[in-house]
Amino acid sequence: MNATVNRQILLVEKPTGKLGSEHFKMRQGTIPEARDGEALLRVRYISLDAANRAWMHGATYRAAVEANTVMAGGGIAEVISSKAPELAAGDIVFGDTGWQDYAAVPAKHLTKMPKIEPMTYLLSVYGIAGLTAYFGLLDVGKPKVGETVVVSAAAGSVGSIVGQIARIKGCRVIGIAGGKDKCHWLTSELGFDAAVDYKDGAVFKALRAAAPDGIDVYFDNVGGDILEACLAQMNNRGRIACCGAISQYDGIPNATGPRGVPGLIVVKRLTMQGFIVTDYMERRNEALRDLQSWVASGTLKVQEDVIDGLENTPKALIGLLAGDNRGKRMIKV
């Protein structure tokens, strides 16, 4: 990394269809200076998430990403200098650093992180992915011993952890993923009881075979047709944790949406709840105690997909949206 230049990746155009490399460009700028209340950060790892694509559509739980601005994204960074009393040079923080080498960010928007090795765990199992899986499953899904839990995008950063936590809690776990290799990985390496390959095109039938007694908890990362297939097989008083809808983010969304809403929700007395992990941050230490204990005992396996080089960030996000990752994908800057 050149210590006198700040490389930045801009979103130069908001896509109307599929995201492509032509929607981004890299530029070289000057390293910013921290103002009062800010810290100057050197970005170490950038988190890649399906939500990056959703932000291009408009405001969600954060402001929309606008054309000709630095692409937004969370990252783990080291404090180079600080004009905020709560941070000092050498501290490790998490925040919305954007896709760049350096960022000046208000300290109030940064979370000071423990110095853990490998540092990548601060983005995966001990970061937003792990916390999303933990609170979304346990607080929203409320699984009980012996119940059947289904999770979509099960080979991804959140889904792979959701399934393992469900197993730890004594549930039968079925993952939905794309491709035979991913499905085999879920069952042979992560301990899922069964896996359904949505690329086979017969999700409803495969789910019926894998969960003959129905579904008690569905952790939804994709929306669309897969949500519809699961909704029809939910047991009475089942719970659906709505985490994301990756099938709707890139390209043209399904015109009809899931059928059975609200009919099946009423008839089966289902609970269907969306959530955002930031709502749970005051309980972060509670989750970390459990996650660290499970990782230390080997009952929770961590899968990371680390790609080297800021210049590879657009391609890596495009690939993630196409499902070519296992576990948490991030960029080493």
MIPA-761567 format. One line per field, with one value per residue (C-alpha): y, z, x; residue number from 1. Coordinates in nm, 4 decimals. Each point is the difference from the previous one (the first is absolute). Layout:
<pts>
north [Y;...]
up [Z;...]
east [X;...]
pos [NUM;...]
</pts>
This chain:
<pts>
north [0.0000;0.3453;0.2097;0.3262;-0.1035;-0.0978;-0.2445;0.0133;-0.1995;0.2049;-0.1115;0.1968;-0.1098;-0.1648;-0.3210;-0.0520;-0.3696;-0.2287;0.1562;0.0033;0.1182;0.2917;0.1539;0.0631;0.1790;0.0506;0.3420;0.1236;0.2786;0.1557;-0.1470;0.1900;0.1743;-0.0662;0.2913;0.0560;-0.3065;-0.2180;-0.2688;-0.0623;-0.3685;-0.2349;-0.2590;-0.3588;-0.2125;0.0944;-0.1973;-0.1143;-0.0604;-0.0359;0.3166;0.1955;-0.0571;0.0871;0.3405;0.0913;-0.0225;0.2642;0.0733;-0.3044;0.0037;0.2366;0.2675;-0.1113;-0.0144;0.2712;-0.0013;0.1446;-0.0539;-0.2397;-0.3344;-0.0534;-0.2995;-0.1068;-0.0731;-0.0805;0.2757;0.1184;0.3483;0.1997;0.3222;0.1246;0.3283;-0.1790;-0.0780;-0.3491;-0.1254;-0.0149;-0.0973;-0.3768;-0.0683;-0.2414;0.1118;-0.1019;0.2542;0.1119;0.0636;-0.0293;-0.1660;0.1830;-0.0154;0.2800;0.1648;0.2783;-0.1025;0.1544;-0.1999;-0.0218;-0.2135;-0.2449;-0.3057;-0.0744;-0.3657;-0.2375;-0.1016;-0.3525;-0.2283;-0.0683;0.3525;-0.1293;-0.1562;0.3542;0.0105;-0.3575;-0.2008;0.2815;0.2719;0.0912;-0.3458;-0.1905;0.2459;-0.0004;-0.3797;-0.0124;0.2536;-0.0720;-0.3694;0.0049;0.3181;0.0010;-0.3673;-0.1281;-0.3608;-0.2779;-0.3331;-0.2531;0.2549;0.0217;0.3118;0.0927;0.2705;0.1371;0.1258;-0.2593;0.0017;0.3757;0.2070;0.0126;-0.3203;-0.2253;0.1286;-0.0128;-0.3691;-0.0846;0.1906;-0.1809;-0.3317;0.1099;0.0751;-0.3535;0.0611;-0.1887;0.2275;0.0213;0.2389;0.1351;0.0833;0.0171;-0.2988;-0.3542;0.0968;0.2531;-0.2402;-0.2722;0.2472;0.0908;-0.3593;-0.1436;0.2907;0.2156;-0.2722;0.0945;-0.2921;0.0604;0.2478;0.1020;0.1180;0.2780;-0.0140;-0.3357;0.1935;-0.2202;0.1756;-0.0715;-0.3725;-0.0273;0.1892;-0.2275;-0.3012;0.1555;0.1281;-0.2463;0.1288;0.3618;0.3060;0.1651;0.2804;0.1484;0.2454;0.1877;0.1600;-0.0046;0.0735;-0.0749;-0.3524;-0.1695;0.1931;-0.1099;-0.3660;0.0143;0.1964;-0.2762;-0.2600;0.1880;-0.1694;0.1686;0.2797;-0.0138;0.2948;0.1683;0.2265;0.2383;0.0924;0.0889;-0.0490;-0.0504;-0.1400;0.3456;0.2169;-0.0557;0.0259;0.0077;-0.1260;-0.2662;0.1730;-0.1973;-0.0403;-0.2926;-0.1384;-0.0997;0.3400;0.0684;-0.3067;-0.2658;0.2293;0.0322;-0.3635;-0.1383;0.2788;0.0694;0.2667;0.1726;0.2659;0.2103;0.1157;0.2077;-0.1073;0.3528;-0.0214;-0.2536;0.1683;0.0671;-0.3806;-0.0544;-0.1317;-0.2639;-0.1339;0.0170;-0.2108;-0.2791;0.0321;-0.0016;-0.3014;-0.1945;0.0866;-0.0966;-0.3374;-0.0707;-0.0273;0.3093;-0.0021;0.3247;0.0225;0.3119;0.1049;0.2636;0.1637;0.2125;0.3462;0.3029;-0.0090;-0.3366;0.1288;0.0561;-0.3409;-0.1643;0.1592;-0.0979;-0.3569;-0.0017;0.1026;-0.2956;-0.2308;-0.0935;0.0418;-0.2260;0.1661;0.3626;0.1813;0.2945;0.1971;0.0356;0.3559]
up [0.0000;-0.0955;0.3186;-0.1930;-0.2126;0.0960;-0.2530;-0.0149;-0.1890;-0.1153;-0.1002;-0.3238;-0.1055;0.1754;-0.1873;-0.1283;-0.0609;0.1041;0.1745;-0.2164;0.0153;-0.2263;0.2899;0.1939;-0.0493;0.2100;0.0605;0.1952;0.2481;0.2924;0.3481;0.2071;0.3263;0.3153;0.1247;0.3580;0.1212;-0.2820;-0.0423;-0.3053;-0.0863;-0.2096;-0.1300;0.0467;-0.1081;-0.1856;0.0575;-0.3102;0.0512;-0.2095;0.1736;-0.1988;-0.3052;0.1809;0.0977;-0.3690;-0.0341;0.2601;0.3713;0.2264;0.3595;-0.1348;-0.2692;-0.3624;-0.1774;-0.2633;-0.3370;-0.0145;0.3693;0.1834;0.0219;0.3511;0.2061;0.3475;0.0853;0.2669;0.0251;0.2082;0.1488;-0.1424;0.1850;0.2080;0.0950;0.2203;0.3651;-0.0088;-0.2751;-0.0298;-0.2663;-0.0274;0.1014;-0.2172;-0.0963;-0.2084;-0.1992;-0.3384;-0.1524;-0.3622;-0.2733;0.0428;0.1634;0.2510;0.1542;0.2501;0.2026;0.3031;0.3090;0.0984;-0.3106;0.0812;0.2257;0.1784;-0.0466;0.2051;-0.1447;-0.1127;-0.2296;-0.2663;-0.0480;-0.2679;0.2724;0.0900;-0.3310;-0.0055;0.3063;0.2537;-0.2347;-0.1673;-0.1590;0.3269;0.1952;-0.2698;0.0077;0.3803;0.0692;-0.3107;0.0786;0.3790;0.0612;-0.3087;-0.0996;0.3603;-0.0854;0.2447;0.0446;-0.2560;-0.2399;-0.3702;-0.1082;-0.3674;-0.1116;-0.3519;-0.1418;0.2424;-0.1344;0.0411;0.2798;0.2134;-0.1049;0.0709;0.3583;0.0459;-0.0868;0.2375;0.2889;-0.0653;0.0241;0.3253;0.1334;-0.0768;-0.3194;-0.3247;-0.2626;-0.3737;-0.2171;-0.3403;-0.2197;-0.3642;-0.1408;0.1052;0.1330;0.2416;0.1134;0.0626;0.1958;0.2242;0.0938;0.0076;0.1592;0.1892;0.1323;-0.1725;-0.0020;-0.3619;-0.2814;-0.2951;-0.3264;-0.1294;-0.3374;-0.0608;-0.0389;0.2180;0.3346;0.1269;-0.0670;0.1415;0.3137;0.0479;-0.0126;0.2339;0.2494;-0.0112;0.3341;-0.1163;0.0920;0.3418;-0.0613;-0.3338;-0.0120;-0.3253;-0.1794;-0.3532;-0.0247;-0.3283;-0.1119;0.2782;0.2663;-0.1725;0.0017;0.3720;0.0943;-0.1349;0.2168;0.3290;0.3011;0.2063;0.2143;-0.1920;-0.0029;-0.2994;0.0586;-0.2957;-0.0294;-0.3674;-0.3514;-0.2215;-0.2826;-0.0314;0.0088;-0.3310;-0.3246;-0.0335;0.3055;-0.0290;-0.1251;0.2151;0.3300;0.2356;-0.0136;0.3241;0.1650;0.2143;-0.0421;0.1252;0.2741;0.1340;-0.0360;0.1536;0.2602;-0.1098;0.1320;-0.2776;0.1233;-0.1567;0.2036;-0.0235;0.2000;0.1184;0.2191;0.2143;0.0419;0.3698;0.0433;-0.2173;0.2850;0.0847;-0.3535;-0.0151;0.3151;-0.1607;-0.3437;0.1411;0.2167;-0.2953;-0.2233;0.2739;0.0511;-0.3733;-0.0086;-0.2219;-0.3068;-0.1664;-0.3780;-0.1578;-0.3602;0.0049;-0.3314;-0.0251;-0.1565;0.0052;-0.3805;0.0196;0.2131;-0.2811;-0.1555;0.3427;0.0749;-0.3408;0.0661;0.3447;-0.1500;-0.2372;0.2957;-0.0634;0.3632;0.3032;0.3376;0.0578;-0.2995;0.0630;-0.1660;0.1478;-0.0861]
east [0.0000;0.1312;0.0040;-0.0527;-0.2990;-0.3525;-0.1415;-0.3786;-0.2597;-0.2978;-0.3455;-0.0178;-0.3471;-0.2913;-0.0855;-0.3520;0.0634;0.2832;0.2979;0.3138;0.3577;-0.0924;-0.1927;0.3216;0.3292;0.3121;0.1499;0.2978;-0.0545;0.1776;-0.0022;-0.2581;0.0720;-0.1975;-0.2060;-0.1123;-0.1865;0.1324;0.2634;0.2157;-0.0196;0.2082;-0.2434;0.1160;-0.3000;-0.3192;-0.3179;-0.1891;-0.3699;-0.3140;-0.1188;0.2624;-0.2183;-0.3230;0.1419;0.0213;-0.3790;-0.0770;-0.0077;-0.0356;0.1214;0.2642;0.0130;0.0185;0.3340;0.0020;0.1773;0.3515;0.0657;0.2295;-0.1767;-0.1285;0.0978;0.0954;0.3591;0.2530;0.2593;0.2940;0.0009;0.2944;-0.0764;-0.2882;-0.1618;-0.2520;0.0833;-0.1489;0.2332;0.3788;0.2496;0.0215;-0.3590;-0.1980;-0.3505;-0.2980;-0.1978;-0.1260;0.3405;-0.1052;0.2015;0.3296;0.3422;-0.0540;-0.3048;-0.0659;-0.3045;-0.1743;0.0894;-0.3670;-0.0584;0.2803;0.0041;0.3247;0.0877;0.2134;0.3364;-0.0792;0.1953;-0.0823;-0.1322;-0.2372;-0.2173;-0.1055;-0.1881;-0.1232;-0.0940;0.0538;-0.1215;-0.3266;-0.0377;0.0274;-0.2124;-0.2686;-0.0134;-0.0059;-0.2738;-0.2055;-0.0230;-0.0221;-0.2019;-0.2216;-0.0114;-0.0132;0.0926;-0.0825;0.1781;-0.1200;-0.1498;0.0820;0.1870;0.0457;0.2430;0.0430;0.3308;0.1307;0.3563;0.0307;0.1464;-0.3151;-0.1742;0.2973;0.0101;-0.3784;-0.0060;0.2809;-0.1591;-0.3278;0.1846;0.1650;-0.3497;-0.1176;-0.1974;-0.0202;0.1540;-0.0612;0.1988;-0.0985;0.2989;0.1027;0.1870;0.0836;0.3439;-0.1436;-0.2690;0.2578;0.2137;-0.2945;-0.0724;0.3529;0.1882;-0.2494;-0.2287;-0.3260;-0.2439;-0.1005;0.0523;-0.2168;0.1553;-0.2243;0.1758;-0.1676;-0.3235;-0.2210;0.0354;-0.3510;0.0242;0.3537;-0.1014;-0.2988;0.2319;0.2581;-0.2601;-0.2921;-0.1292;-0.0004;0.2061;-0.0092;0.2519;0.1002;0.2923;-0.0506;0.2946;-0.1406;-0.3741;-0.1757;-0.0851;0.1954;-0.1907;-0.3212;0.1076;0.0833;-0.3114;-0.2233;0.1767;0.0103;-0.1543;-0.2679;0.1464;0.3274;0.2375;0.1612;0.3021;0.0313;0.3671;0.0354;-0.1320;0.3028;-0.2130;-0.1582;0.3127;0.1773;-0.1900;-0.3782;-0.1928;-0.2690;-0.3142;-0.2453;0.1843;-0.0625;-0.3527;-0.1696;0.0412;-0.1948;-0.2226;0.2410;0.1275;-0.3546;-0.1059;0.3186;0.0303;0.3552;0.2338;0.1933;0.2408;0.2681;0.2967;0.3165;0.3020;0.0785;-0.3112;0.1862;0.3368;-0.0476;-0.0042;0.3064;0.2172;-0.2590;0.0167;0.3791;0.0344;-0.2006;0.1592;0.3543;-0.0799;-0.1400;0.2946;0.2501;-0.1712;-0.0127;-0.3793;-0.0195;0.2232;0.1037;0.0134;0.1478;0.0552;0.2752;0.0949;0.3120;0.0015;-0.2318;-0.0132;-0.1779;-0.2889;-0.2553;0.0613;-0.0187;-0.3385;-0.1366;0.1138;-0.1587;-0.3338;0.0340;0.0661;0.3622;0.1112;0.0028;-0.0223;0.0895;0.1517;0.2299;0.2750;0.3482;0.0994]
pos [1;2;3;4;5;6;7;8;9;10;11;12;13;14;15;16;17;18;19;20;21;22;23;24;25;26;27;28;29;30;31;32;33;34;35;36;37;38;39;40;41;42;43;44;45;46;47;48;49;50;51;52;53;54;55;56;57;58;59;60;61;62;63;64;65;66;67;68;69;70;71;72;73;74;75;76;77;78;79;80;81;82;83;84;85;86;87;88;89;90;91;92;93;94;95;96;97;98;99;100;101;102;103;104;105;106;107;108;109;110;111;112;113;114;115;116;117;118;119;120;121;122;123;124;125;126;127;128;129;130;131;132;133;134;135;136;137;138;139;140;141;142;143;144;145;146;147;148;149;150;151;152;153;154;155;156;157;158;159;160;161;162;163;164;165;166;167;168;169;170;171;172;173;174;175;176;177;178;179;180;181;182;183;184;185;186;187;188;189;190;191;192;193;194;195;196;197;198;199;200;201;202;203;204;205;206;207;208;209;210;211;212;213;214;215;216;217;218;219;220;221;222;223;224;225;226;227;228;229;230;231;232;233;234;235;236;237;238;239;240;241;242;243;244;245;246;247;248;249;250;251;252;253;254;255;256;257;258;259;260;261;262;263;264;265;266;267;268;269;270;271;272;273;274;275;276;277;278;279;280;281;282;283;284;285;286;287;288;289;290;291;292;293;294;295;296;297;298;299;300;301;302;303;304;305;306;307;308;309;310;311;312;313;314;315;316;317;318;319;320;321;322;323;324;325;326;327;328;329;330;331;332;333]
</pts>
